[in-house]
Amino acid sequence: MPEWRLAWITGASSGIGHGLAERLAERGTRCAITARTASKLDDVARKSELIEPYPADVTDRPAIARTVDAIEAAHGPIDLAILNAGTWKPMRAFNYDTEQVERSMQVNYMGVVNGLDALLPRMIERDHGHIAIVASVAGYRGLPQGAAYGPTKAALINLAESLATDLDGTNVKITVINPGFVETPMTEPNEFPMPFIVTADRAVDEILKGLDSGKFEIAFPRTFAMLLKAMRRAPYPVFFWIVRNLIRPKK
């Protein structure tokens, strides 16, 4: 099991990020946590003396750079970064909204890019560190209601693959985390069936198990991830038949 002295987690005010901070702190890892809402971060930080809040907006690149500077000035090098901040809102062709698309890209994709910009050069210089990028099984293929969300997650998967190939042979590790549906405040408003949905605790279990094992990809729940991977390999006529008959919601 890796011994991480200091972890930085974005999107840590609720859901998976909150759970990871608590669990890592229980294992003795100091956790610097980041999200926009300081009061929510303070609530998480009260759970352990090893959790410390660093509020910032992941879409603000200078603010994220200052945050990483402050964390490392106070506690030394970050061993593990979990870039987890994200936003989700269903969107279909019938309610296409460019502002929503732009917001999703700024938070989900550029939020990770800004974290990498602040941290990756430091880890490369030190030749040490582990960065986990939280994408989604929704990035495997375009699905109904995912026109704003899915492309951001597909981009993150591609980004993680590219970085991993570049960093092969170094001591800087890249992991991509592809969850299915997880019971969090982000999915709570969903009005459609969420197959194979798991609790946030189960998601944290899967992520930590995968990080401990050094996997490149952590995808769960296993059955759902395998089904969507099979759809990714399916020819378009088969893929569209599955969507049309088994997945697509009514207008």
HELIX and SHEET records of a PDB file:
HELIX    1   1 GLY A   15  GLU A   26  1                                  12    
HELIX    2   2 ALA A   38  ALA A   45  1                                   8    
HELIX    3   3 ARG A   61  HIS A   75  1                                  15    
HELIX    4   4 ALA A   93  ASN A   95  5                                   3    
HELIX    5   5 THR A   98  SER A  104  1                                   7    
HELIX    6   6 MET A  105  MET A  110  3                                   6    
HELIX    7   7 GLY A  111  ARG A  126  1                                  16    
HELIX    8   8 VAL A  137  GLY A  139  5                                   3    
HELIX    9   9 GLY A  150  LEU A  167  1                                  18    
HELIX   10  10 ALA A  200  SER A  213  1                                  14    
HELIX   11  11 ARG A  222  ARG A  233  1                                  12    
HELIX   12  12 TYR A  236  ILE A  242  1                                   7    
HELIX   13  13 VAL A  243  ILE A  247  3                                   5    
SHEET    1   A 7 ILE A  51  PRO A  53  0                                        
SHEET    2   A 7 ARG A  30  THR A  34  1                                        
SHEET    3   A 7 LEU A   6  THR A  10  1                                        
SHEET    4   A 7 LEU A  80  LEU A  83  1                                        
SHEET    5   A 7 GLY A 129  VAL A 134  1                                        
SHEET    6   A 7 VAL A 172  PRO A 179  1                                        
SHEET    7   A 7 GLU A 217  PHE A 220  1                                        
SHEET    1   B 2 VAL A 182  GLU A 183  0                                        
SHEET    2   B 2 VAL A 198  THR A 199  1                                        
END                                                                             
